[in-house]
Amino acid sequence: MTLSVSTSQAVDLRVQPVDEVLDRVKRSLQVRLLPDTVVRKRRSVGARTDLDTWVRIERRLIDKIPDQGWNGTESAARLAGIARPEWHGCVVWRDTDGPVMWRADETELLPGNPVGSAVVSEAPELPDDWWDALNASLDALAAQDTGRVATPDTVTITQALVTESIRGVFADDFDTSVERWVPAHADLNWANVTAPVFSLFDWEDWGNAPLGLDSASLWASSLAVPALADRVRHERRSDFESRDGKLMTLFVCSKILGPDAHPEDPRLEPARRTSEQVIKELQSG
């Protein structure tokens, strides 16, 4: 069977036809996808089903699938103490036209809507119990044990990647060695959490990562709203005060301030200011 989606690296599922992909998923999972609920992103498509579940379909190049596989949502089903959608099942297949794999995971519906886009421009209204649930979930996650390695942006995170990313933007003389690696979601931003009831979803890239990666990622997603960024730092202050948390702050800032930086990105200035302060702290520590 030849799917209508091109297998070139430039594929964007927001604009490519995906009808044949959706048909295959419906047959395999024995569900009907509700057309008016379809959400299309660059490399994934999601929809509600007639069984009151959610199906997320992802397209990934084979060379972007690490040795551990790409069953993040499935393997996260065993994690305890974390507010997340329950996983029901999946279907996986290889595209007949090229080095591409497809995966569809079926989970329970989210308890609310995503808080916002990956980077927010205005502060969401979040009750204190939302922040309590965030903290409880992130703390529970960091206390788990896994052999998986996180793949933020589909790239396996390693000490070499951390050092290369930081050194590529910040040339100052300080040690970039990570001391503690713990399980992390690895894609924590405002598009992957719900409100008013907290739930953390899209577990495709979770695995061991430097302590503080998730907190720093959510903070970076908040930088256009200073009060929100401050709240994240306050709630997750134990991460940000740690040496590894400082390195992860620079790691996420390197993505904002790097060669692909957009001159009108409102996060540029706060990222610069914070980076300068964190580097001073690392050098004096």
Secondary structure, 3 states (H helix, E strand, C coil): CCCCCCCCCCCCCCCCCCHHHHHHHHHHHCCCECHHHCEECCCEEEEEECCCEEEEEEEEEHHHCCCCCCCHHHHHHHCCCCCCCCEEEEEEEECCCCCEEEEEEEEECCCCEECCCCCCCCCCCCCHHHHHHHHHHHHHHHCCCCCCECCHHHCCCCHHHHHHHHHCCCCCCCCCCCCCEEEECCCCCCCCEEECCCCECCCCCCEEEECCHHHHHHHHCCCCCHHHHHHHHHHCHHHHHCHHHHHHHHHHHHHHHCCCCCCCCCCHHHHHHHHHHHHHHHHHC
